[in-house]
Amino acid sequence: MYSKTDLSILQPFLDVERLAWADVIQFGDDILEMGTVPETADQFRRLLQDLETSPGKPLVFRHTDVSFSPERCDAALKRLGEWNEENRVEGSLPTPFYVISVAREANALSELISWLGEVRRPTIMVFQGQVALSFLGIGLACDYRMAAADTSFCNHGRTRDLPPGPGLLYLLPAYVGRGRANALVTRVEEMSAHSAFKWGLLDEVSVSAELEQTLQGLAAEVSCFSPETFGTIRQLLNRHLPAFNAYFGQEILSLQRSVRGRPWEKLSCRDTTGSTPGTNRIGKVNPCLE
């Protein structure tokens, strides 16, 4: 099945499992490291091509409890700062390594989001643990999203003065409207899985003990359409969205500008609870945003 992909290069960052009811891509703890290895971008692109060979069969994306956590995001920011110091050349114009790394990883995620809109397979994202809010964008690019009941989406960019990444602001207004999207991104610190379900950002929320059963039930339910019919439905639903390539070009430039502000130097600003005084948690502090 994976004739184009060297999975050994990708295995430090993700695994692929072919099951009877779905193909499962499991992002590992170190998925945010993928941008540091140049070969992975090409192999990830080839994997997406290989995954096109089973039209109609559901495709599931999963991750560990820490893959997209605020702590992993902070660790990635810290490494960017270390690389910046290691590659800094006195007296020269800055072409920092961290900008190259951000661009490389953002390109891989951009290709994934663009590909998700075209692949002739139902796609499902499964969230669990603490998830930095930006990575909800990958889920919104999928056809369906589900989460364990104890999942929370943390607005990591708010505490680090960073704009949301991959594709979140491209897709979020289509789900909740511009006003609520703005409120979520700029005012809210944390959102529970149940609140995300109420907002229409998740299709299923399940206790951990029933997560696998719920996932397989959803996969069976969405397999009833032919690839042609399902593709038509998705294409028509996406017609109102602007051209993604133009959006992504603006997103990557904004991310590069922000990392030039050295956000890793703000890591000490986070208090021991991970909270910022005066900010909101949907369902806990500011029910008017529900």
C-alpha positions in Angstrom: 0.0 0.0 0.0 2.8 2.5 0.9 4.9 2.0 -2.3 5.9 5.7 -2.4 6.7 6.3 1.3 9.7 5.4 3.4 7.8 5.0 6.7 11.1 4.5 8.6 11.8 8.3 8.2 8.3 9.2 9.5 8.1 6.7 12.3 9.7 8.9 14.9 6.8 11.3 14.4 3.8 9.1 13.3 2.6 5.6 12.7 0.2 4.2 10.1 -2.0 1.2 10.8 -4.3 -0.4 8.2 -7.4 -1.9 9.8 -10.4 -3.5 8.3 -12.7 -0.6 9.1 -10.3 2.3 8.6 -6.7 3.4 8.0 -5.3 5.1 11.1 -2.6 7.7 11.2 -1.3 8.1 14.8 0.7 11.2 15.5 3.4 10.6 18.1 4.6 12.6 21.0 7.2 14.3 18.8 5.1 15.2 15.9 6.0 18.9 16.4 9.6 17.9 15.8 8.8 16.9 12.2 9.8 20.3 10.8 13.3 19.9 12.1 14.1 17.0 9.7 14.2 18.1 6.1 13.4 14.6 4.6 10.1 14.3 6.5 8.3 16.9 4.5 8.8 15.0 1.3 8.0 11.6 2.9 4.8 13.1 4.4 3.8 14.3 1.0 4.3 10.8 -0.4 2.3 9.3 2.4 -0.6 11.4 1.5 -0.3 10.2 -2.0 -0.3 6.6 -0.8 -3.3 7.2 1.3 -5.3 8.1 -1.8 -5.3 4.4 -2.9 -8.3 3.3 -0.8 -11.2 5.6 -1.9 -14.3 5.4 0.3 -12.6 3.8 3.2 -12.5 6.0 6.3 -9.2 7.7 7.3 -8.7 8.4 11.0 -6.2 10.8 12.5 -5.2 10.3 16.1 -2.6 11.7 18.5 -1.2 11.0 22.0 -2.3 12.9 25.1 0.7 15.2 24.6 1.2 15.5 20.9 -0.3 18.9 20.6 -0.2 20.0 24.2 0.8 23.5 25.4 3.9 21.9 27.0 5.0 20.4 23.6 4.4 23.8 22.0 6.5 25.5 24.6 9.3 22.9 24.1 9.2 23.6 20.4 9.4 27.3 21.0 12.4 26.7 23.3 14.2 24.7 20.7 13.6 27.5 18.1 15.3 29.9 20.5 18.2 27.5 21.0 18.6 27.1 17.2 18.5 30.8 16.8 21.4 31.2 19.2 23.4 28.4 17.7 23.0 29.7 14.1 23.4 33.4 14.7 26.2 35.0 12.9 27.6 38.2 14.3 27.4 41.2 11.9 25.3 39.5 9.3 21.7 40.0 8.2 19.4 37.6 10.1 18.2 34.5 8.2 17.4 32.6 11.4 17.1 28.9 11.3 13.9 29.0 13.3 12.1 30.8 10.5 13.2 28.0 8.1 11.9 25.4 10.5 8.6 27.1 11.1 8.1 27.4 7.3 8.9 23.8 6.7 6.5 22.5 9.4 3.8 24.9 8.4 4.1 23.8 4.7 3.6 20.1 5.8 0.5 21.0 7.7 -0.8 23.2 4.9 -0.5 20.4 2.5 -2.4 18.2 4.9 -5.2 20.7 5.2 -5.4 21.3 1.5 -5.3 17.5 0.8 -8.1 16.8 3.3 -10.4 18.9 1.2 -9.8 16.8 -1.9 -9.1 13.2 -0.8 -11.9 10.8 -1.8 -12.2 9.3 1.7 -14.2 10.2 4.8 -11.8 11.7 7.3 -12.1 11.7 11.1 -10.0 13.5 13.7 -9.9 12.2 17.3 -8.7 14.6 20.0 -7.6 13.7 23.5 -5.7 15.3 26.4 -4.8 18.9 26.3 -4.7 20.3 22.8 -3.3 23.7 21.8 -6.2 25.5 20.1 -4.4 26.1 16.8 -4.4 22.3 16.1 -8.2 22.3 16.1 -7.7 23.6 12.6 -6.6 20.2 11.4 -9.7 18.7 12.8 -11.9 21.3 11.2 -10.4 20.4 7.9 -11.6 16.8 8.4 -15.1 15.7 7.7 -15.8 14.7 11.3 -14.3 15.4 14.7 -14.6 13.5 18.0 -12.9 13.8 21.4 -12.6 12.1 24.7 -14.8 13.8 27.3 -11.8 15.1 29.3 -10.2 16.8 26.3 -9.6 20.5 26.5 -8.5 23.0 23.9 -6.0 25.6 25.4 -5.4 28.9 23.7 -1.7 28.7 23.8 -1.2 31.4 21.2 -2.9 33.9 23.5 -0.3 33.4 26.3 2.6 33.5 23.9 1.4 36.4 21.7 1.3 34.2 18.6 -1.4 34.0 15.9 -3.3 30.7 15.5 -1.6 28.2 13.2 -2.5 25.7 10.9 -5.6 26.8 9.1 -7.7 27.6 12.2 -8.8 31.1 11.1 -9.4 29.8 7.6 -12.0 27.3 8.8 -13.3 28.5 12.2 -15.6 31.3 11.0 -17.3 28.8 8.7 -18.3 26.7 11.8 -19.1 29.4 14.3 -19.2 32.8 12.5 -16.7 35.6 12.5 -17.8 37.1 15.8 -17.6 33.9 17.8 -14.4 32.9 16.1 -12.8 36.2 17.1 -14.1 35.8 20.7 -12.7 32.3 21.0 -9.3 33.2 19.6 -8.8 36.5 21.5 -10.7 36.2 24.8 -10.9 32.5 25.8 -8.1 30.7 27.5 -9.5 27.2 27.5 -12.5 25.3 26.1 -13.8 21.9 27.2 -14.7 19.2 24.8 -18.4 19.5 25.8 -18.3 23.3 25.0 -16.7 22.5 21.7 -19.5 20.1 21.0 -22.1 22.8 21.8 -20.4 25.2 19.4 -20.6 22.5 16.7 -16.8 22.1 16.5 -17.1 18.4 17.5 -19.5 15.7 16.2 -19.0 13.3 19.1 -17.8 13.4 22.7 -17.3 10.1 24.5 -15.9 8.9 27.8 -12.5 7.3 27.3 -13.7 3.8 28.0 -16.2 4.0 25.0 -14.0 6.1 22.7 -13.0 3.2 20.4 -16.5 1.9 20.1 -17.8 5.3 19.3 -15.1 5.8 16.7 -15.7 2.6 14.9 -19.5 3.3 14.9 -18.9 6.7 13.3 -16.5 5.2 10.7 -19.2 2.6 9.8 -21.9 5.2 9.6 -20.0 7.5 7.2 -19.0 4.7 4.9 -22.4 4.4 3.2 -21.7 6.8 0.4 -19.7 6.1 -2.8 -16.5 8.1 -3.1 -18.1 10.1 -6.0 -21.2 11.1 -3.9 -19.2 11.9 -0.8 -16.7 13.9 -2.8 -19.6 15.9 -4.4 -21.1 16.7 -1.0 -17.7 17.9 0.3 -17.0 19.9 -2.8 -20.3 21.8 -2.6 -19.9 22.4 1.1 -16.5 24.0 0.5 -17.5 26.2 -2.4 -17.9 29.3 -0.2 -14.3 29.1 1.2 -11.7 31.4 -0.2 -8.6 30.0 -2.0 -6.5 28.2 0.6 -3.1 28.9 -1.0 -3.6 32.7 -0.7 -4.7 32.3 2.9 -1.8 30.1 3.8 0.7 32.5 2.3 -0.6 35.2 4.6 -0.6 32.8 7.6 3.0 31.7 7.2 4.2 35.3 6.9 2.3 36.2 10.1 3.9 33.3 11.9 7.4 34.2 10.7 6.9 37.8 11.9 5.7 36.6 15.3 8.6 34.2 15.9 11.0 37.1 15.1 9.6 38.6 18.3 11.3 35.7 20.2 8.2 34.2 21.8 10.4 31.6 23.7 11.5 34.5 25.9 7.9 34.7 27.2 7.9 31.2 28.5 8.6 32.3 32.1 5.5 34.5 32.0 3.2 31.4 32.3 2.2 30.8 35.9 2.4 27.4 37.6 -1.2 26.6 36.8 -0.8 27.3 33.1 -3.4 30.2 33.5 -3.2 33.9 32.8 -5.1 36.0 35.3 -8.3 37.6 33.9 -8.7 35.2 31.0 -11.7 33.0 30.3 -12.5 29.3 30.2 -15.6 28.5 28.2 -18.1 26.8 30.4 -16.3 27.9 33.6 -15.8 31.6 33.7 -17.6 33.3 30.8 -20.9 31.5 30.0 -22.0 34.3 27.7 -19.6 33.0 25.1 -21.2 29.5 25.2 
